[in-house]
Every structure is written in C-alpha cells, then in structure tokens.
Amino acid sequence: MLDLYTWGTPNGRKVSIMLEELALEYNVISINIGQDEQMTPEFLALNHNHKIPVLVDKNQDPEIVLAESGAILIYLAEKHGKFLPTDVHKRAEVMQWLMFQMGGFGPILGQGHHFLKYNPGHGEYAENRFRNEIRRLYGVLNQQLEGQHYVAGDYSIADMAMYPWAARYEWHQIDLGDFPAVKAWFDRLSDRSAVSRGMEVPFLN
C-alpha cells in the first residue's frame, strides 16, 4: 500500500495525478499546511524539510519514505515503467523539462503567488520582476509546445509536473489566450480523467 501525505498545492497534485494515471491504490493523509500540520514532530520524522508531498511505499522492505515531488514522480515512473521513456534521447528530453519545472516553472510561479496574489501593492519592484519572469517562462513553455501535443513529445511526468502550476494561471495574471500552444496543451490535459481526479486530492469535505 502507498501512503500519500499531501495538500491541495501544485507540488502535491503532481503526485496524485501520477498515482491516478497509474491507477494505483493509495491512502491520502491530508497535511493542512494552513494550520502548520507540516511542522508536527510526526511529519518531521517523514521529511526534515517540513514540505509536502511525501510518499511512503509500504510494498518495499524496508519501506521507502520519499519526499520532493520530482523525485517521487521519477521513482513511480521507473518502478512502474510508465511516463518516463527508457530511450536515452527521449528520457533526457523528459528529464530536461521536468527540471525546467522544478527549477523555474514552479519556484518562480510560487514567488509570484506571494507577491501578485497574497501581498499585492506592497512591492512594485518584486511584483514587476515576478510578473515579467512568469510571462517569460510561459513563453518558453509555449515555444516548446508549438507543433506537439505534450511537453517532451509523448505524455510524461514532465506534463504532470507542469500542469498543476499552469492551473493557477489566473494567480499569475496570465491570459492563456496569449500563449495558444500552452492553452491547447492545458485543455488537452484538463480533459484527462486521471488529471481531473488527481487535482481533487486531498478530497476535502
């Protein structure tokens, strides 16, 4: 059995999308970061960095406890042989765009959430900086998607990693109509039932 410690954030949803795409059974343990549940001693024992998501794979002996959303995606892809090619060239392409998300199209958008959505009007320089960089990153993604359905050719963990961040485009003050290839890709992924289910985790009352 798999235990997923998560919350309704882009990083958390990357993993639940992957688990749904793999059609795996898993337990969801909600970690309410708004109430600092990630700071408890119990969660600290799972991840010293106090961040969701964490995946516990009890099917392994000893069990695997894994943090960092990108690492979890790679682990699941390799274990189940899906969504990460074995061909060296195709695999390199997927890994490149996964790292693009982990190093840019995630951290920068996350900072944009702080300055553009949660703290507007208190730092013109920071707002302009992140607004402009966010638009630049959407432009990079748009250029990559021109002429193809998915980020790295075939549907992969790179798409799963990117989508939950792009799903907050309104927080980024982005009109997807300005990035037609991103919009087509976004709509394509939104139509996948596994993506829709993964975006609803944790299932909150």
SULWOPE-V809123 format. One record per helix or strand of 3 or more residues. SS is the DSSP state (~ for helix, > for strand). FROM is the first residue (numbers start at 1). LEN is the number of residues. If there is no record, write none. Layout:
ss = {SS | SS}
from = {FROM | FROM}
len = {LEN | LEN}
This chain:
ss = {> | ~ | > | ~ | ~ | ~ | > | > | ~ | ~ | ~ | ~ | ~ | ~ | ~ | ~}
from = {2 | 10 | 26 | 33 | 37 | 41 | 54 | 64 | 69 | 88 | 107 | 124 | 157 | 176 | 180 | 193}
len = {5 | 12 | 5 | 3 | 3 | 4 | 4 | 4 | 12 | 16 | 12 | 22 | 10 | 3 | 11 | 7}
